[in-house]
Amino acid sequence: MHPVLTRIQRAIEGTSFDGDVFLVGGAVRDDLLGLAGSNDFDLVTRQSAPDLAKFLFEKEVSSIYPVIFERFGTAMVEVDGIKIELVTARKESYAKNSRKPVVQAGTYKDDALRRDFTVNSLMRSLSDWSLIDPLETGVSDLENNVLRTPLEPVKTFEDDPLRMLRAVRFRWKFGLEPAKGLFDAIYMRRSRLKIISFERIRDELSKMLLHPTASEALDDLMKLGLFDIIAPEFKSMVKCEQGKYHHLDVWDHTRLVVKNLVNGGTNDFPLVLSGLFHDIGKPTTRTIDDAGNTRFFGHEALGADMTRQILHRWKVSADDTNRVCTLVKNHMRLGSAPVFSDSAARRLIKDLGTDLEGLLTLVDADANALKVGVRVFDIAEIRETINRVQLATPMEKLASPLTGEEIMKLTGLPPGKKVGDLKRFLDELVLDGQLAPDDKTGAIEQISRSYLIHPPSN
């Protein structure tokens, strides 16, 4: 038993709560599967959970006065820095357009019936650590790797549609097979997902996409029609053929890129999102030229715009959205020229900044999802060039040797567009390798020459 649970067990020993407080849900499931504990503890009691929470505070077990939700019979305490939810065993019913339940006190079986899946309904007594299976199916389903809802699946998903996404996640996270009718019920009731906030949908997606089985989970989301609600823009990627460099359609190629990223060890959600979105602009831009070659001109720019719209809908933070869009918009840059020059490296370093490593990881995952034997660039050589250029000229020095104030002093120009144009002109010379970042004399000569050729208009 975890030390935090032991503290609670000792506090309730000999009280009316003794023998009537149970650990329930994911912590029990994970323990039975031999998985590392997550410190995500939910306790259930037939008595008043708010009263239990107040008792734990009075006994100085909880370090905070409990956060209580009387309507739902729940409370939250904190023990040794770990937040623990306490729940009064209850029955639930749901209004048609809400996932907030109407609750009433119930038995432990009633409480198990309101949960999402039988494998999450198992309980352990805090008093003697005995295992309780209120539905008498949870243990066997866990042993037989079956994902089953306590009630008829249509009813379970109707009550809380977020469970449809959790079904996909749990299937692949724990290697469970859906019980008969489970996925049929999801497909039938998928439109019900519309009542769920995109914040909650986004959070479920992040858990799926950062797991090694992300590719398989994405396949389920598409086949079950859940992308109809989450992001219908993805549907056109299915069966969108790509031409001679590819052996997969756009959707399956995308799933393989995501798999490459996750299997590469990343736990960076925006980076994985960039893999999911990098080719979303392809179906709209797809053309076939006179020679029969499939082209997707401008798909990266369109894709970045589409990505921004969808991530805004998903309530992804502005910083993460900007990062994903930057990676999507730039993911074709490394394959756009036959030789990756020092000048190209300097421009990439300057433009991408802290997103540079993410871009290299994305384009490598993308290249590894092409047809076997096809490789349009050597990522190792590109990294070598970038490292060499960075050592010679750090990113912060990839700019004009002259400041705007120095340009104004030299030319007599007032602040404005002309000064900005001249500074950008010097920036370009530095990026092209025609001017050293610390060569003020050379910069003055260039400005003088340019200024004489293109004097400011009055």
MARBAKE-662364 format. One record per residue: x, y, z of N, C-alpha, C, O in turn. Coordinates in steps of 0.1 Angstrom, whole numbers, plus 5000, padded with zeros to 4 digits. Layout:
<nodes>
XYZXYZXYZXYZ ...
</nodes>
This chain:
<nodes>
500849885000500050005000500950125000501950135007 500550224992501350354991501350425005500350415012 502450485009502450555022501350655024500850665036 500850715014499750815016498550735020497750785028 498250625013497050545017497250485031496250475038 498450455034498650395048498350505058497750465069 498650625056498350735065496850745067496350765078 496050735056494650745057494050625064493150635073 494650505061494150375067494350385083493450345090 495450435087495750445101494750555108494350535119 494450655101493650765106492150715108491550745118 491650625099490250585100490150455109489050415112 491250395112491250265120490450295133490750385141 489450205136488650215148487550315147486850335157 487350385136486350475134485150415126485250305122 484150495124482950445116483350425102482750355094 484450495097484950475084485750345081485950305070 486150285092486950165091486250055084485050015088 486749995073486149895065485149945055484449875048 485050085054484050145045484650245036484050345032 485950235034486650325025487550235015488250155020 487350265002487950174992488750264982488250364977 489950214978490550264966489850204954489550084954 489650294944488850244932489450304920490150404920 489250234909489650284896491050254891491450144893 491650344884492850324877494050274886494850194881 494050314898495150274907495050124910496050054910 493850074912493649934914493949854901494649754902 493449904890493749834877495249824874495749714871 495949934876497349934873498149844882499049774878 497749844895498349754904498249604900499149524901 497049574896496749434892497549394879497849284877 497749494871498449474858500049484860500749454851 500449514873501849524876502449644870503749644868 501649754868502249874862502649964874502149954885 503550054871504050154881502850244885502050284877 502850274898501750354903501850494898502950544896 500750564897500750704891500450804902500350924899 500150764914499750854925498450924922498151024927 497650854914496350914910495250824918494850724913 494950874930494150794939492750854940492550974943 491750764939490350794941489850694952490050574951 489150754962488550674973487050684972486550794970 486350574975484950574976484450524989485150434995 483350574994482850535007481250545006480750624999 480550455013479150465013478650575023477550615023 479650615031479350725040479550865033479750865020 479550975040479651105033481151125030481951135039 481451145018482851175014483251315019484451325024 482351415019482751545025483051525040484051595045 482351445047482551425061483951355063484651385072 484251255055485551195055486651295053487651285060 486451375043487551475040487751575052488851605055 486651615058486751705070487451625082488351685089 487151505083487851425094489351415091490051425101 489751385079491151375076491851515078493051515082 491151625076491751755079491951775094492951825098 490851735101490951755116492051665122492651705132 492251555116493351465121494751505116495751435118 494751615108496051665102496651565093497851565090 495851485087496251395076496351475063497251475055 495251545060495151635049495851775052495551825063 496651825044497351945046496552065042496852185045 495352045036494452155032493052125037492652015038 492352235039490952215042490252165029490552215018 489452065030488951995018488152095009487452175013 488352064996487552124985486352034983486451924980 485152094986483952004987482952044976482652164974 482351944969481251964960480051894965479851774962 479251954973478151894979477151834969476551724972 476951904958475951854948476351714943475451624941 477651684942478051554937478551454948478851344945 478551504960478951424971480451384970480851274974 481251484965482751454964483551564972483051664975 484751524974485651624981487051594977487351484972 487951684978489351664975490251704987490051814992 491151624990492151655001493551634995493751594984 494551675003495851664999496651605010496751655021 497351495007498151425017499551405012499751345002 500451465020501951455016502151505001502851444994 501451604998501551664984500851594973500951644962 500051494976499251424966497751454968497251434979 497151504957495751534958494951404956495251314948 493951384965493151264965491651294964491251384972 490951234955489551264954488751164962489051044961 487851204970486951124978485551134972485051244969 484851014971483551014964482550934973482950824978 481350984974480350914981479750814970479350864959 479650684974479050594964477650644960476850684968 477450634947476250704942475750644929476350564922 474450674926473850654913473950784905473950894911 473850774892473950894883472850884872472550774867 472350994868471551004856471951134849472351234856 471751144836472251254828471151314820470251244814 471151444819470251514810470751504795471951474793 469851524786470251494772471451574767472351514760 471551704770472651784765473651824775474251934775 473851734785474851764795475551644799475051534799 476851654804477551544810477751564825478451494831 476951664830476951674845475751594851474651624847 476151504859475051404863474151464875474651544882 473051404876472151424887472451294896472451184891 472851324909473351204917472451184929471751274934 472451054934471851024946472650904952473350834945 472550894965473350794972473050654967471950634964 474050574967473850434962474850334969475550374978 474750214964475650104969476950114961477150184952 477850024965479150014958478849954944479549994935 477849874942477549824929476949934920477349944909 476150014927475650134919476750224914476750264903 477750244923478850324920479650264908480150334900 479850134909480550064898479850074885480550084875 478550064885477750074873477850204866477650214854 478150314873478250444867479650474861479850574854 480550384863481950404858482050364843481150314837 483150404837483250394823483450254818482850204809 484350174825484650034820484849944832485149984843 484549814830484549724841485949714847486049694859 486949724839488349714845488649834854489649824861 487849934853488050054862487150054874487050154881 486349944876485349944887485849864899485149854909 487049804898487549724909488049804921488349924919 487949754933488149824945489049744955489049624955 489849814963490649754973490249824987490249954987 489949744997489649805010490949865016492049795016 490849985021491950045028492249975041493349985047 491249905047491449845060492249715059493149695067 491949625049492749505048493249475034493849365032 493149565025493649555011492949445004493549394993 491849395008491149295000490549354988490249464987 490549264977490049304964488549284963488049174966 487849384959486349374957486049394942486549484936 485149304937484749314923483249334923482549234921 482749454924481249474926480449424915479349384917 480949424902480149384891480349234888479649174879 481349174894481749034893482249004878482148884874 482649104871483149084858484449164856485249134846 484849254865486049334863487249254863488149274854 487449154872488649074873488748994860489848984855 487748924856487748834845488048914832488848874823 487449034831487749114819489149164819489849164808 489749194830491149234831492049114827493049134820 491748994832492548884829492448834815493448784809 491248864809491048824795491248934785490948924773 491749054790492049164781490849214773490849234761 489649224780488449274774488049414779488149434791 487749494770487249634773485749634772485149614761 485049644784483649634784483049744793483749784802 481949794789481249894797480349824808479849724805 480149884820479349824830477849814825477249714828 477349914819476049914813476049884798477149864793 474949884792474949874777475749984772475650104776 476649954762477650064758476950184753477450294755 475750174746475150294741474750384753474850504752 474250324764473850404776475150464782475050584786 476250394783477450444789477950564781478350664787 477950554768478550664759477550774758477950894757 476250744759475250854759475450944772475251064771 475650874783475850944796477051034796476951154800 478150984791479351064791480151034778480850934778 479951114768480551084755482051084755482751024746 482751154764484151144765484651004766485850974762 483850914771484250774773484550714759485250604759 484050764748484350714735485850724732486450634727 486350844735487750864733488650784743489650724740 488150774755488850694765488850544761489850474764 487750494755487750354750488850334740489550224741 489150424731490150404721491550414729492450334726 491650504738492950514745493250394753494350344753 492250344761492450234770492750104761493550024765 492050094750492249974742493749954738494249854740 494350064734495750054730496750074741497850014740 496450144751497350164762497550024770498649994774 496349954771496449834780496249704771496249594777 496249714758496149594750494849524752494849404752 493749594752492449534754491649524741491849604732 490849424740489949404729488549444732488049414742 487949534724486549574726485649464727485649374719 484749464737483649364738482749384726482649494720 481949274723481049284712480049394714479449414724 479949474703479049584703479549714708478949824707 480749714714481349834720481649944710481250054711 482349904699482749994689481550034680481450144675 480649944678479349974671478650084678478050174672 478650084691477950184699478650314698477950424697 479950314697480650444696480350504682480050624681 480350424672480050474658478650534658478350634652 477650464664476250504664476150634672475350724668 476850654683476650774691477750874690477750964699 478550874680479650964679479251114679480051194683 478051144673477651284673477451334687477451464689 477251254697477051294711478351364716478251434726 479451334710480751394714480751544713481551614719 479751604705479651744703479451824716479751944717 478851754727478551824739479851834748479751904758 480951774744482151774752483051894748483151924736 483551954758484452074755485652024748486151914750 486252114739487452074732488652064741489652004738 488552134753489652124762489851974767490951924768 488651914770488751774775489051674763489851584765 488551704751488951624740490451634737491151534734 490951764737492451784735493251704745494251644742 492851704758493551634768493651484766494651414768 492451424761492451284758493351254746494151154746 493351344736494151324724495651334728496451254722 496051424737497451434740497951304747499051264744 497051234755497451114761497651004750498550914751 496751004741496850904730498050924721498850824718 498351044718499351074708500751064714501751054706 500951064727502251044733502450904737503450874744 501650814733501850674737502350594724502050634713 503150494726503750414715502650364705503050344693 501450354709500350304700499550414694498450394690 500150534693499450654688498850624674497750664671 499650564665499250534651497950454651497050474643 497950344659496750264660495550334665494450314660 495750414675494650494681494050594671492850604670 494950654663494450744652493650664642492650714637 494050544639493250464629491850434635490950444627 491750404648490450384654489650514653488450504650 490250624657489450744657488850774643487750824642 489650744633489150764619488050664616486950704611 488250544618487250434614485950444622484950414617 486050494635484850504643484150634640483050664646 484650724631483950844628484150954638483451054637 485050934648485251044658485851164652485751274658 486651144642487251264635486151354628486451464625 484951294626483851374621483551484630483151594626 483751464643483451564653484751644657484751764658 485851574658487051634663487751724653488051844656 487851674641488451754630488151684616488951604612 487051714611486651654598487551684587487551614576 488451774588489451804578490351694575490951684564 490551604584491451494582490851384573491651304567 489551384572488951274564489451264549489551154544 489651384544490051384529491451324527491851304516 492251304538493551244537493451094534494451044528 492351034538492250894535492050864520491250924514 492850774515492850734501493250844492493050844480 493950944497494551054489495951004485496951014493 496150954473497350894468498451004466498051124462 499650964467500751064468501851054456502651154455 501850954449502750944438503950854441503950774450 505050874433506050774432506950764444507550654447 507050864452507950864464507250794476507950764486 505950764475505250714486504650584483504250544472 504450504494503750374493502450374501501750274501 502150484507500950504515500150624511500750714505 498850624514498050744511498450844522499250814531 497950964521498351074530498051044544498851074553 496850974547496550944561497450844567497950864578 497650734560498550624566499950674566500650634576 500350754557501750814558501850904570502850904578 500750984573500751074585500850984598501551024607 500050874598500150794610501550734612501950724623 502150704601503550644602504550754607505450724615 504350874602505250984607505051004622506051014630 503751004627503551014641504150894649504750914659 504050774643504650654649506150674650506750644661 506750724640508250744640508650844651509650824657 507850954652508151054662508050994676508951014685 506950924679506750874693507750764696508250754707 507950674686508950564688510350614689511250544694 510550734685511850804686512150854700513250904703 511150844708511250874722510751014726510951054738 510151084717509651224721508451214730507551134728 508351304740507151324748506751474746506151524755 507051524735506751664731505451674723505451644711 504351714730503051714724503051804711502551754701 503551924711503452004699504251944688503851954676 505351874691506151814680505351694674505351684662 504651614682503851504677502651564669502251514658 502051674674501051744666501551784653500751784643 502751834652503251874639503351754629503151774617 503651634634503651524626502251484621502051454610 501251504630499851474626499351574616498551544607 499751704617499251804608500151834596499751914587 501351784595502251834585501751824570502151904562 500951724567500451714553498951734552498351694542 498351804562496851824561496451904549495351904545 497351984544497052064532497151994519496852054508 497651864519497851794506496551764498496551794486 495451714504494351684496493851804488493451794476 493851924494493352044487494252084476493752144466 495552064477496552114467496952004457497852034449 496351894458496851774449496551804434495351834431 497551794426497351804412498251694405499151634412 497951664393498751564385499151644372498351684365 500551644370500951724358500851634345500451524346 501351694334501151624321501951494321501651404313 503051484329503851364329503351264338503951154340 502251294345501651194354502151204368501851114376 502951304371503551324385502551394394501851484390 502351334406501451394416502251504423503351484428 501551624424502151744430501251794441500051774441 501951864451501151924462501752064464502152094476 501752144454502452274455501752364466500552384466 502552414475501952504485501252434497500652504505 501352304497500552234508501052274522500252264531 502352304523502852334537502352474542502052484554 502152564533501652694537500152684540499652734550 499352624531497952594534497752514546496852544555 498652414548498552324560498752404573498052374582 499652494573499952574585498652664588498352674600 497952714578496752794580495652704586494952734595 495452584580494452484585494752444599493952424607 496052424601496552374615496152484625495652444636 496352604622496052714632494552714635494152734646 493752694625492252694627491852584636491052604645 492352464633491952344641492452354655491752324664 493752394657494252404670493652514679493452504691 493152614672492352714679491052654684490652674695 490452574675489252504679489452404691488652394699 490652344691490952244701491452314714491752244724 491452444714491952524726493352494730493752494742 494152474720495652454722496252594725495752694719 497152604734497752734738498352804725498652744716 498352934726498953014715500352984712500752974701 501152964723502552934721502752794714503552784705 501952694718502052564712501552564698502152504689 500452644696499952654682500952714673501152674662 501552824677502552894669503752794666504252794654 504152724675505252624673504852524663505552494653 503652464664503252354655503152414641503552354631 502552534640502352594626503752624620503852614608 504652674628506052694623506652564617507252574606 506452454624507052334619506352284607506952234597 505052294606504252254595504652334582504852284572 504752464584505052554573506452534567506652554556 507352484576508752474572509252334569510352304566 508352234570508752094569509252054556509851944555 509052134545509552094532510952164528511452144518 511452254537512552334534513852254531514652284523 514052144539515252074537515351994524516451964520 514251964518514251894506514051974493513851924482 514052114495513752204484514852234475514752294465 516152204480517352234472518252114471518252034481 518952084460519751974459520951974468521451864472 521452084472522552094482522152184493521552294491 522452144505522152224517523352304520524352254526 523352434516524552514517524652584531523752574539 525752644533525952714545524952834546524452864557 524752894535523753004535522352954539521653014547 521952834534520652774537520652744552519652754559 521752694557521852664572521652784580520952784590 522352894576522153014584520753064584520253114594 520053064572518753104572517753014580516853064587 518052884580517252794588517452824603516452824610 518652844607518952874621518253004625517653004636 518353104617517753234620516253224620515653274629 515653154611514153154610513553064620512453094626 514152944623513552854632513852874647513052844656 515052934650515452954664515352834672515952734669 514652834683514552724692513752604686513752494692 513052624675512252514669513152434659512652344653 514452474658515252404648515352254650515152174641 515652214662515752074665514451994663514451884658 513352064666512052004663511851974649511351874644 512252074640512052064626512951944621512451874612 514151934625515051834621514451694624514551604617 513851684636513251564641512051524632511851414628 511251634629510051604621510351564607509851464602 511351634600511651594587512351464586512151394576 513051424596513651284596512551184597512551084590 511551204606510451114607509651104594509150994591 509451224588508751224575509551144564508951074557 510851174563511651104553511650954555511650874546 511650904568511650764571510250694569510050574570 509250774565507950724561507750724546506650684542 508750754538508650734524508850594520509150504528 508650574507508850434501510350394504511250474504 510450264507511750204510512750234498512450214487 513950284502514950324492514850464487515750514480 513850534491513750674487514150764498513650754510 515150854496515650944506516051064499517051064491 515351184501515651304493516751384499517251474493 517251354511518351424517518951334528518351244532 520151374532520851304543520851394555521451494556 520051354565519851434577521151444585521351544591 521951344584523251354592524151464586524751534593 524151474572524951574566524451714569525151814571 523151724569522451854572522751894587523152014589 522751804596523051834610524551874611524851974618 525351814604526751844604527051984599527752064605 526352024588526452154583525952264593526552364595 524752234599524152324608525152344620525352454625 525652234625526552244637527752324634528252404642 528352304622529552374618529252524617529952614622 528052554611527752704609527352764623527752874625 526752694632526452744645527652774653527752874660 528652684652529952714659530652834653531252914661 530552854640531252964634530453094637531053204639 529153094637528353214639527053174647526153124641 527053194660525853164668524653244663524853344657 523553194666522253244660522153394664521653474655 522453434676522253574680523153674672522853794672 524153624664524953704656524553704641525153774633 523553634638523153624624522253744621521053734617 522853864622522053984619523054094615524254084615 522454204611523154324606524254364616523954374628 525454394612526454454621526054594626526554634637 525154654619524654794623523254794629522454724624 523054864639521754874645520954984637521555054629 519654994639518855094633519355234636519355324627 519755254648520255384652521455424645521655534640 522355324643523655354636523355384621524055464615 522355314615522055334601521455474600521755544590 520555514609520055654609521155754610521055864603 522055734619523155834621524055844608524455944604 524255724601525055724589524355784578524955864570 523055764576522355814564521555944567521156014557 521255974579520456094582518956064580518156154581 518655944578517255904577516455914590517055884601 515255944590514455944602513955794604513955714595 513455764616512955624619511755594608510955684605 511755474603510755444594511155324585512055254588 510355304575510455184566511855184559512455074558 512355294555513655294548514755244557515655164552 514755274569515755224579515655074580516654994580 514355024581514154884582514554804570515154694571 514354864558514754804546516254784545516754684541 516954894549518454884549519054784559519954714556 518354774570518854674580518554534575519454444577 517454514569517154384563518054344552518454234550 518454454544519454434534520754384540521354284534 521254434551522454384557522254254563523154164563 521054224569520754094574520953984563521553884565 520454014551520553924540521953894536522353784533 522754004536524153984532524853894543525753814539 524553904555525153824566524653674563525453584564 523453654561522853524559523453454546523653334546 523753534536524353484524525853464525526453404516 526453504536527853494538528653594531529953584530 528053704526528753804520529253914529530054004525 528853904542529254014551529353944565528453874569 530453964572530653904585529753984595529554104594 529153914605528253974615528954094623528254174628 530254094624530954194632531654294623532454374628 531454294610532154374600531354504598530654524588 531554604608530854724607531354814595530554884588 532654804593533254884581532654834568532154914560 532554704566531954644554530454684553529954714542 529854684565528354724565528254864561527254904553 529054954566528955094562529255114547528555194541 530155044542530455054527529255004520528855074510 528554894524527454844517526254944518525554974508 526055004530524955104532525255224523524355274517 526455274523526855384515526555364501525955454494 526955244496526755214482525255204479524755254469 524555134487523155114485522355244487521455274479 522755324496522055454499522255544487521355624484 523455544481523655634470522855584457522355664450 522755454456522055394445520555414447519855444437 520055394460518655404463518455514473518055474485 518655644470518455744480516955754484516055724477 516755794497515455814501514655914494515256014490 513355894491512555994484512056094494511856064505 511956214489511556324498509956334498509456414505 
</nodes>
